[in-house]
């Protein structure tokens, strides 16, 4: 029988701390949150593996180190509002919910959204809401947001998402490389109404549907 508490400690000490995840508040939340609860029975044993965990349909539970570094760079604060896009089965949403005042999560796959909602409710997390819808559209009605996390790789970030960032807000995601695999995590900060991004570390994770740039016409 897997000792999940031990697996969490090993993940923190073997994967996160050596890879510059140092925020004590974030590490405390990761150490308490049962990552295995966000996976179906046959995948619980690999919940703490140093890799993406496939969820089907090209979707994954993001590698622990990549997700932790994205959240750390967002610098979420207790009084802030967060938006999670492509929430999957809800682990990133639950993680942020322990760090901010409220979280709204958008997931396009109804089965994943339903699983996320059930798990989050089962853990007694009352400040997170799951919405089924187009991830690339966000949820402007509840914005603006101080923090936006996109849980997957994208080729571009739609202007509609930038528009939902509050002044001083931060967005983190992985921008896919030319091959669609290894790329770089990016942090975007909105200042003076302008959203400016920069790469923060190399990262690879599967591309999300819906975030591809529009096709270019050639003659």
MIMAR-715168 format. One record per residue: residue number from 1; z negated, x negated, y negated of N, C-alpha, C, O, CB in turn. Coordinates in steps of 0.02 Angstrom, whole numbers, plus 50000, padded with zeros to 5 digits. Glycine has a CB too. Example, Ala and Ser with C-alpha at 12.3 -4.5 7.8 and 13.67 -1.06 7.14 Angstrom:
BEGIN
drenkol  n_z  n_x  n_y  ca_z  ca_x  ca_y  c_z  c_x  c_y  o_z  o_x  o_y  cb_z  cb_x  cb_y
1  49610  49340  50284  49610  49385  50225  49610  49340  50165  49577  49288  50166  49548  49435  50224
2  49646  49358  50112  49643  49316  50053  49606  49355  49998  49598  49330  49943  49714  49296  50030
//
This chain:
BEGIN
drenkol  n_z  n_x  n_y  ca_z  ca_x  ca_y  c_z  c_x  c_y  o_z  o_x  o_y  cb_z  cb_x  cb_y
1  50000  49957  50060  50000  50000  50000  50000  49956  49938  49961  49909  49932  49938  50048  50000
2  50045  49972  49891  50052  49931  49831  49992  49940  49784  49970  49995  49771  50116  49949  49794
3  49966  49883  49761  49913  49884  49711  49947  49882  49642  49964  49829  49617  49863  49823  49720
4  49957  49941  49613  49995  49945  49551  49958  49913  49492  49989  49885  49447  50011  50016  49535
5  49892  49918  49491  49854  49886  49437  49864  49810  49438  49871  49779  49386  49779  49903  49444
6  49863  49782  49498  49876  49710  49505  49948  49693  49485  49960  49643  49452  49863  49687  49577
7  49995  49736  49505  50065  49725  49486  50074  49726  49411  50114  49687  49384  50110  49779  49518
8  50038  49770  49376  50042  49772  49303  50015  49707  49273  50046  49679  49227  50003  49832  49275
9  49959  49684  49298  49931  49621  49272  49978  49563  49284  49988  49520  49241  49863  49607  49305
10  50008  49561  49344  50055  49507  49360  50117  49511  49315  50144  49460  49295  50076  49511  49434
11  50140  49572  49300  50197  49580  49255  50181  49552  49186  50222  49516  49156  50217  49655  49250
12  50122  49569  49161  50102  49545  49095  50096  49469  49094  50121  49436  49048  50036  49577  49074
13  50063  49441  49144  50050  49369  49145  50111  49328  49165  50119  49271  49144  49993  49354  49191
14  50155  49357  49208  50211  49319  49234  50277  49332  49198  50320  49289  49198  50220  49334  49305
15  50285  49392  49168  50349  49409  49136  50343  49414  49060  50387  49390  49024  50375  49474  49164
16  50290  49445  49036  50286  49461  48965  50259  49405  48922  50292  49383  48875  50244  49522  48955
17  50199  49381  48938  50170  49328  48897  50214  49265  48895  50222  49237  48841  50101  49309  48925
18  50243  49242  48951  50286  49183  48947  50349  49193  48907  50382  49145  48887  50304  49160  49017
19  50367  49257  48893  50428  49272  48856  50412  49301  48787  50447  49345  48762  50471  49321  48895
20  50358  49276  48757  50342  49288  48687  50319  49359  48671  50323  49381  48614  50400  49272  48645
21  50297  49396  48721  50265  49460  48708  50190  49445  48699  50155  49434  48747  50278  49513  48766
22  50168  49446  48637  50100  49422  48621  50058  49473  48585  49998  49462  48576  50105  49360  48579
23  50086  49529  48563  50048  49579  48525  49994  49609  48569  50010  49640  48620  50094  49634  48497
24  49931  49601  48550  49876  49621  48593  49873  49697  48602  49856  49721  48656  49810  49596  48565
25  49889  49733  48550  49888  49807  48554  49942  49831  48603  49929  49875  48644  49899  49838  48484
26  50001  49803  48599  50055  49821  48644  50038  49803  48716  50049  49843  48761  50121  49787  48623
27  50012  49743  48726  49995  49721  48794  49941  49765  48824  49942  49778  48884  49973  49648  48793
28  49894  49787  48784  49841  49831  48808  49870  49897  48833  49850  49922  48885  49788  49843  48754
29  49917  49925  48795  49949  49988  48815  49989  49978  48879  49986  50020  48924  49993  50015  48758
30  50028  49924  48883  50068  49911  48943  50022  49903  49003  50039  49925  49058  50111  49847  48933
31  49965  49872  48993  49918  49861  49048  49885  49925  49073  49860  49927  49129  49865  49814  49026
32  49887  49978  49032  49856  50041  49051  49907  50092  49076  49889  50137  49116  49818  50070  48993
33  49969  50087  49054  50019  50139  49068  50050  50129  49138  50078  50075  49150  50074  50139  49014
34  50045  50177  49183  50071  50169  49251  50147  50176  49254  50174  50231  49260  50039  50221  49297
35  50180  50120  49249  50254  50119  49249  50282  50153  49312  50335  50184  49309  50280  50047  49245
36  50247  50146  49367  50270  50175  49430  50274  50252  49427  50313  50282  49464  50225  50155  49487
37  50236  50283  49383  50236  50356  49377  50302  50382  49350  50317  50441  49357  50179  50378  49333
38  50341  50338  49319  50405  50358  49289  50464  50348  49336  50521  50352  49315  50416  50321  49225
39  50449  50334  49399  50502  50323  49449  50491  50368  49509  50434  50386  49525  50503  50249  49471
40  50546  50388  49542  50539  50428  49604  50507  50385  49658  50506  50324  49654  50607  50455  49627
41  50482  50418  49710  50444  50385  49763  50475  50323  49792  50441  50273  49803  50430  50431  49816
42  50541  50325  49805  50574  50269  49838  50582  50208  49793  50598  50154  49817  50641  50291  49863
43  50571  50217  49728  50579  50161  49681  50513  50136  49652  50513  50087  49615  50625  50182  49624
44  50459  50168  49668  50394  50148  49639  50377  50076  49656  50345  50041  49616  50339  50194  49664
45  50397  50053  49715  50379  49985  49736  50411  49931  49693  50387  49874  49691  50400  49975  49808
46  50467  49948  49658  50500  49898  49615  50488  49912  49541  50524  49885  49499  50576  49897  49629
47  50438  49952  49526  50424  49970  49456  50410  49910  49413  50426  49911  49353  50365  50018  49453
48  50381  49857  49442  50361  49799  49402  50405  49738  49415  50386  49682  49398  50289  49781  49417
49  50464  49749  49444  50511  49695  49455  50538  49669  49389  50540  49705  49340  50568  49717  49501
50  50558  49606  49389  50584  49574  49329  50659  49590  49322  50701  49545  49321  50573  49497  49333
51  50675  49654  49318  50744  49676  49316  50747  49749  49296  50696  49784  49297  50778  49665  49386
52  50807  49772  49278  50818  49843  49268  50810  49879  49335  50827  49852  49387  50888  49857  49238
53  50783  49940  49333  50778  49981  49393  50829  50038  49388  50823  50080  49344  50704  50010  49402
54  50879  50040  49433  50931  50092  49429  50902  50162  49439  50861  50174  49483  50985  50079  49482
55  50924  50208  49396  50903  50278  49400  50959  50324  49422  50949  50384  49429  50876  50301  49333
56  51019  50295  49434  51077  50335  49451  51119  50351  49390  51094  50353  49334  51056  50399  49485
57  51184  50362  49402  51229  50379  49347  51236  50325  49295  51252  50338  49238  51205  50440  49314
58  51225  50262  49316  51231  50206  49270  51171  50197  49224  51172  50152  49182  51291  50216  49228
59  51119  50237  49232  51059  50232  49191  51005  50191  49226  51004  50188  49288  51033  50302  49173
60  50961  50160  49187  50909  50117  49215  50844  50127  49177  50842  50150  49120  50931  50044  49212
61  50790  50108  49211  50727  50094  49177  50731  50021  49156  50735  49977  49198  50663  50108  49223
62  50731  50009  49091  50745  49943  49064  50695  49890  49088  50636  49904  49096  50745  49945  48989
63  50721  49830  49100  50680  49772  49119  50617  49767  49075  50623  49773  49014  50722  49707  49115
64  50559  49756  49104  50497  49756  49065  50497  49710  49005  50475  49729  48951  50440  49738  49109
65  50522  49648  49014  50520  49600  48960  50565  49623  48902  50545  49617  48844  50543  49532  48984
66  50624  49648  48917  50670  49669  48864  50641  49727  48825  50640  49726  48764  50739  49688  48894
67  50616  49777  48860  50587  49835  48826  50526  49814  48785  50519  49836  48727  50567  49889  48877
68  50483  49773  48813  50422  49753  48777  50440  49714  48714  50408  49724  48662  50377  49710  48822
69  50489  49670  48717  50508  49632  48657  50541  49676  48605  50531  49665  48545  50556  49574  48676
70  50580  49726  48626  50608  49773  48578  50553  49809  48541  50553  49814  48480  50655  49823  48614
71  50504  49835  48579  50449  49873  48548  50408  49827  48503  50388  49847  48449  50404  49905  48602
72  50394  49767  48525  50355  49720  48485  50389  49706  48418  50356  49704  48366  50344  49654  48522
73  50455  49697  48419  50491  49684  48356  50494  49744  48310  50504  49737  48250  50561  49661  48372
74  50485  49804  48338  50483  49864  48296  50419  49868  48255  50416  49903  48205  50490  49926  48339
75  50367  49833  48277  50302  49833  48243  50277  49904  48229  50261  49920  48172  50306  49794  48178
76  50274  49947  48280  50252  50016  48270  50179  50019  48246  50136  49982  48269  50259  50055  48334
77  50167  50065  48198  50101  50073  48169  50072  50142  48185  50110  50189  48196  50104  50063  48092
78  50005  50148  48187  49973  50210  48210  49992  50273  48170  49990  50328  48196  49900  50202  48207
79  50011  50264  48107  50025  50323  48065  50100  50341  48065  50119  50387  48030  50002  50310  47994
80  50141  50307  48104  50213  50314  48099  50241  50366  48148  50209  50385  48197  50246  50248  48110
81  50304  50386  48133  50341  50433  48176  50399  50395  48208  50433  50356  48175  50368  50494  48134
82  50409  50405  48273  50460  50369  48311  50511  50416  48342  50496  50473  48358  50428  50325  48364
83  50571  50390  48350  50625  50423  48386  50649  50377  48441  50662  50319  48430  50683  50442  48337
84  50653  50404  48502  50680  50367  48559  50746  50399  48580  50748  50460  48591  50630  50364  48618
85  50798  50359  48586  50863  50384  48608  50879  50356  48677  50866  50298  48691  50918  50364  48557
86  50908  50399  48720  50920  50382  48790  50854  50367  48825  50844  50313  48853  50968  50321  48795
87  50809  50416  48822  50740  50407  48845  50733  50399  48920  50681  50378  48944  50699  50464  48822
88  50785  50417  48958  50781  50411  49031  50724  50452  49059  50717  50511  49044  50773  50339  49051
89  50683  50420  49101  50627  50456  49132  50562  50451  49091  50509  50472  49114  50614  50428  49201
90  50567  50423  49030  50513  50431  48982  50464  50373  48973  50416  50380  48935  50476  50488  49000
91  50475  50317  49008  50425  50263  49002  50421  50235  48931  50366  50228  48904  50443  50206  49051
92  50477  50220  48900  50476  50194  48832  50446  50243  48782  50413  50224  48735  50546  50176  48810
93  50459  50308  48794  50430  50360  48752  50354  50360  48757  50319  50363  48707  50458  50429  48771
94  50330  50357  48819  50257  50356  48830  50225  50294  48800  50170  50297  48772  50241  50360  48905
95  50260  50238  48805  50234  50175  48777  50227  50181  48701  50175  50164  48673  50281  50117  48795
96  50279  50206  48669  50276  50213  48596  50224  50266  48575  50193  50259  48523  50344  50232  48568
97  50216  50318  48616  50169  50371  48599  50098  50345  48593  50057  50373  48556  50172  50426  48652
98  50082  50290  48629  50015  50260  48624  50009  50215  48562  49954  50191  48547  50001  50219  48688
99  50064  50204  48527  50064  50156  48472  50077  50188  48404  50063  50157  48352  50116  50103  48484
100  50102  50250  48403  50119  50283  48340  50087  50353  48339  50054  50373  48386  50196  50289  48331
101  50098  50388  48283  50069  50455  48276  50105  50507  48318  50074  50549  48349  50070  50475  48203
102  50173  50504  48318  50211  50553  48357  50279  50524  48376  50306  50480  48342  50221  50618  48316
103  50306  50549  48432  50370  50526  48457  50413  50586  48476  50389  50634  48507  50361  50479  48519
104  50476  50584  48456  50526  50631  48480  50576  50590  48520  50600  50539  48497  50561  50671  48421
105  50592  50613  48581  50638  50576  48624  50698  50620  48641  50690  50679  48657  50602  50552  48688
106  50757  50591  48637  50819  50627  48653  50849  50597  48716  50857  50536  48721  50870  50624  48593
107  50866  50640  48764  50897  50618  48826  50953  50666  48843  50944  50727  48843  50844  50615  48884
108  51013  50639  48859  51071  50681  48871  51073  50710  48942  51104  50762  48953  51134  50641  48859
109  51040  50678  48989  51040  50700  49059  50982  50749  49069  50924  50729  49064  51035  50640  49108
110  50997  50813  49084  50943  50862  49090  50892  50845  49145  50833  50859  49136  50972  50929  49104
111  50914  50814  49200  50868  50797  49254  50820  50742  49232  50760  50745  49247  50906  50776  49316
112  50847  50691  49198  50804  50638  49173  50755  50665  49120  50696  50646  49120  50846  50581  49144
113  50781  50708  49077  50738  50736  49024  50682  50777  49055  50625  50774  49033  50780  50780  48976
114  50698  50817  49106  50647  50857  49139  50595  50815  49173  50535  50831  49170  50680  50903  49190
115  50617  50761  49205  50569  50715  49237  50524  50682  49186  50464  50675  49197  50607  50662  49278
116  50554  50661  49130  50515  50629  49077  50462  50676  49050  50404  50657  49040  50561  50605  49020
117  50481  50738  49037  50434  50787  49010  50377  50799  49059  50319  50802  49039  50470  50853  48994
118  50393  50806  49122  50342  50819  49173  50292  50762  49179  50232  50773  49182  50374  50832  49241
119  50318  50700  49180  50274  50642  49187  50230  50633  49126  50170  50620  49133  50316  50579  49198
120  50259  50640  49067  50220  50632  49005  50165  50684  49000  50109  50668  48981  50267  50636  48944
121  50180  50746  49017  50129  50797  49018  50075  50782  49069  50016  50792  49056  50160  50866  49031
122  50096  50758  49128  50049  50742  49181  50001  50687  49162  49945  50685  49187  50086  50723  49243
123  50022  50643  49118  49979  50588  49095  49936  50608  49035  49897  50568  49009  50022  50527  49077
124  49943  50670  49013  49903  50695  48957  49923  50668  48890  49883  50665  48843  49832  50677  48969
125  49987  50648  48883  50012  50622  48819  50036  50681  48778  50087  50712  48794  50070  50569  48830
126  50000  50698  48725  50014  50758  48687  50054  50749  48624  50070  50798  48590  49952  50791  48670
127  50070  50687  48606  50106  50675  48543  50178  50654  48553  50208  50623  48509  50070  50621  48503
128  50207  50671  48612  50277  50655  48626  50314  50718  48647  50287  50760  48684  50283  50600  48681
129  50375  50726  48622  50416  50784  48638  50484  50761  48663  50514  50716  48633  50424  50831  48576
130  50508  50790  48717  50573  50773  48746  50623  50827  48729  50610  50886  48738  50567  50764  48824
131  50681  50806  48705  50735  50852  48687  50797  50833  48726  50815  50774  48728  50749  50852  48610
132  50830  50882  48757  50893  50869  48791  50950  50877  48741  50957  50929  48710  50902  50916  48852
133  50990  50825  48733  51045  50828  48686  51084  50763  48684  51070  50718  48723  51019  50844  48617
134  51132  50759  48639  51174  50699  48632  51134  50644  48599  51113  50650  48542  51238  50715  48591
135  51124  50589  48636  51083  50535  48610  51112  50504  48547  51075  50485  48502  51075  50481  48663
136  51179  50500  48545  51211  50468  48487  51205  50509  48424  51219  50484  48369  51284  50456  48502
137  51183  50572  48429  51173  50614  48370  51102  50610  48344  51089  50628  48286  51190  50686  48386
138  51055  50586  48385  50986  50583  48364  50957  50653  48357  50977  50699  48392  50979  50546  48299
139  50910  50660  48312  50880  50725  48298  50861  50727  48224  50803  50720  48205  50816  50738  48343
140  50912  50737  48181  50900  50732  48108  50851  50784  48082  50818  50772  48032  50965  50740  48071
141  50845  50841  48115  50801  50894  48091  50729  50872  48087  50691  50897  48046  50807  50955  48134
142  50709  50825  48131  50639  50802  48132  50629  50736  48094  50573  50711  48089  50616  50793  48203
143  50684  50707  48067  50680  50644  48033  50656  50651  47961  50641  50706  47939  50746  50609  48035
144  50654  50595  47925  50672  50527  47949  50617  50496  47991  50560  50520  47992  50688  50482  47889
145  50634  50441  48025  50589  50408  48071  50574  50337  48048  50618  50302  48023  50619  50408  48142
146  50512  50317  48057  50492  50249  48040  50517  50199  48091  50530  50141  48076  50417  50244  48032
147  50522  50222  48153  50540  50179  48209  50592  50215  48252  50582  50274  48269  50477  50159  48251
148  50646  50181  48270  50696  50209  48317  50708  50158  48372  50724  50100  48358  50763  50228  48280
149  50700  50179  48434  50713  50137  48492  50771  50168  48531  50768  50226  48550  50650  50130  48537
150  50823  50128  48544  50878  50149  48588  50869  50112  48654  50874  50051  48656  50949  50134  48556
151  50855  50150  48708  50839  50119  48772  50901  50105  48814  50913  50138  48864  50791  50164  48811
152  50939  50057  48793  50999  50037  48829  51043  49996  48783  51027  49985  48725  51036  50097  48856
153  51100  49975  48810  51147  49935  48770  51199  49981  48738  51221  50031  48767  51182  49882  48813
154  51219  49963  48678  51270  50001  48641  51322  49952  48614  51309  49893  48605  51238  50042  48584
155  51380  49979  48601  51432  49938  48567  51429  49947  48492  51448  49902  48454  51502  49956  48592
156  51405  50004  48470  51395  50015  48399  51340  50067  48390  51326  50107  48435  51460  50038  48364
157  51308  50065  48332  51257  50114  48314  51288  50163  48265  51310  50143  48212  51193  50079  48284
158  51291  50227  48283  51323  50276  48238  51289  50280  48170  51228  50270  48165  51323  50344  48270
159  51328  50293  48119  51300  50301  48052  51248  50357  48051  51199  50354  48013  51356  50316  48002
160  51258  50408  48092  51210  50464  48094  51140  50440  48113  51091  50469  48091  51234  50517  48144
161  51136  50388  48154  51071  50361  48174  51041  50320  48117  50981  50326  48103  51077  50317  48237
162  51081  50278  48084  51057  50242  48026  51029  50290  47974  50978  50276  47942  51114  50199  47995
163  51063  50347  47965  51042  50396  47914  50973  50426  47930  50940  50452  47885  51093  50451  47908
164  50952  50422  47992  50888  50451  48012  50829  50402  48006  50772  50420  48018  50891  50476  48083
165  50844  50340  47986  50792  50291  47974  50760  50303  47906  50795  50313  47856  50820  50219  47977
166  50694  50304  47904  50659  50309  47841  50666  50243  47802  50683  50192  47830  50584  50325  47852
167  50653  50246  47738  50651  50184  47698  50597  50139  47726  50540  50160  47735  50638  50200  47622
168  50615  50077  47740  50569  50030  47772  50567  50037  47848  50530  50002  47882  50501  50039  47744
169  50607  50084  47875  50608  50096  47947  50643  50041  47985  50683  50003  47958  50641  50162  47961
170  50627  50038  48050  50655  49986  48094  50687  50019  48155  50663  50069  48181  50601  49936  48116
171  50742  49990  48177  50777  50012  48238  50789  49953  48282  50806  49899  48258  50845  50047  48220
172  50779  49962  48348  50792  49907  48395  50833  49933  48454  50822  49988  48479  50725  49877  48420
173  50880  49892  48475  50922  49907  48533  50954  49843  48557  50944  49790  48528  50975  49960  48516
174  50992  49848  48611  51032  49792  48635  51105  49805  48618  51132  49858  48636  51023  49781  48712
175  51136  49758  48583  51208  49763  48569  51244  49727  48625  51232  49668  48637  51225  49732  48498
176  51289  49762  48658  51324  49735  48716  51371  49679  48696  51400  49680  48642  51362  49789  48753
177  51380  49630  48740  51428  49577  48730  51498  49601  48747  51508  49659  48768  51411  49516  48771
178  51546  49558  48739  51616  49576  48750  51629  49599  48821  51671  49641  48833  51661  49517  48733
179  51592  49570  48869  51602  49588  48939  51566  49652  48957  51576  49679  49012  51578  49531  48984
180  51524  49677  48912  51485  49737  48926  51421  49723  48962  51384  49770  48979  51526  49784  48966
181  51405  49659  48975  51343  49642  49011  51296  49607  48963  51260  49640  48925  51358  49598  49073
182  51294  49540  48964  51248  49503  48922  51268  49509  48848  51325  49498  48829  51245  49430  48943
183  51218  49527  48808  51229  49531  48736  51168  49506  48701  51140  49454  48720  51244  49604  48715
184  51146  49540  48649  51087  49519  48612  51050  49580  48586  51080  49628  48563  51106  49473  48553
185  50984  49577  48591  50942  49628  48559  50948  49620  48484  50950  49564  48458  50868  49622  48583
186  50950  49677  48449  50955  49676  48376  50898  49717  48345  50876  49767  48373  51023  49705  48354
187  50876  49694  48288  50828  49731  48247  50862  49750  48182  50891  49707  48148  50763  49688  48234
188  50859  49814  48165  50888  49839  48103  50831  49863  48058  50787  49899  48081  50940  49897  48117
189  50833  49843  47995  50783  49864  47947  50818  49898  47888  50869  49873  47864  50739  49803  47923
190  50790  49954  47865  50820  49990  47809  50780  49976  47745  50721  49993  47741  50823  50066  47823
191  50813  49946  47697  50782  49931  47633  50830  49950  47577  50889  49933  47580  50762  49856  47629
192  50805  49985  47526  50848  50006  47472  50905  50051  47494  50958  50051  47464  50876  49946  47438
193  50892  50088  47548  50943  50134  47574  50996  50101  47616  51042  50134  47640  50975  50169  47518
194  50991  50035  47626  51041  49998  47665  51010  49972  47729  50957  49941  47728  51071  49940  47623
195  51043  49985  47786  51019  49962  47851  51053  49896  47869  51115  49893  47874  51031  50015  47906
196  51014  49845  47879  51040  49778  47895  51010  49754  47960  50950  49757  47971  51025  49728  47837
197  51054  49729  48004  51031  49707  48070  51040  49633  48081  51079  49599  48048  51068  49744  48124
198  51002  49607  48131  51008  49537  48150  50990  49531  48225  50949  49570  48250  50962  49491  48106
199  51020  49482  48259  51002  49471  48329  50932  49440  48334  50914  49400  48291  51053  49426  48364
200  50893  49460  48385  50826  49433  48392  50814  49396  48458  50771  49353  48461  50776  49490  48386
201  50852  49413  48510  50849  49374  48572  50906  49396  48618  50931  49452  48612  50780  49383  48608
202  50927  49352  48663  50979  49369  48711  50953  49420  48761  50896  49415  48784  51005  49305  48747
203  50995  49469  48778  50974  49521  48825  51035  49554  48855  51088  49558  48824  50929  49574  48790
204  51027  49577  48916  51080  49615  48949  51051  49676  48983  51000  49672  49017  51117  49571  49000
205  51083  49733  48974  51063  49795  49006  51124  49841  49005  51167  49833  48962  51001  49829  48970
206  51130  49889  49051  51190  49930  49055  51206  49968  48991  51162  49988  48953  51184  49979  49110
207  51271  49977  48979  51295  50014  48922  51277  50088  48928  51280  50117  48982  51370  50006  48913
208  51257  50118  48873  51243  50189  48870  51307  50228  48855  51348  50205  48814  51189  50204  48818
209  51317  50285  48886  51374  50327  48866  51362  50356  48797  51305  50368  48777  51385  50384  48917
210  51416  50367  48760  51410  50401  48696  51404  50355  48636  51409  50378  48579  51352  50444  48697
211  51394  50290  48648  51385  50244  48592  51444  50195  48584  51438  50144  48550  51321  50204  48601
212  51501  50212  48614  51560  50170  48607  51593  50184  48539  51589  50240  48515  51610  50181  48665
213  51625  50133  48509  51661  50145  48446  51721  50190  48459  51746  50191  48515  51683  50079  48414
214  51744  50227  48409  51803  50269  48419  51864  50227  48436  51869  50169  48415  51817  50311  48357
215  51911  50255  48476  51971  50216  48495  52013  50197  48434  52018  50235  48386  52013  50255  48545
216  52043  50138  48437  52086  50115  48383  52158  50125  48404  52178  50109  48460  52072  50041  48365
217  52198  50152  48358  52268  50165  48373  52308  50100  48365  52299  50063  48316  52297  50221  48328
218  52352  50088  48412  52396  50030  48407  52468  50054  48410  52484  50106  48440  52381  49978  48465
219  52511  50016  48378  52582  50036  48375  52625  49982  48407  52686  49988  48410  52605  50048  48301
//
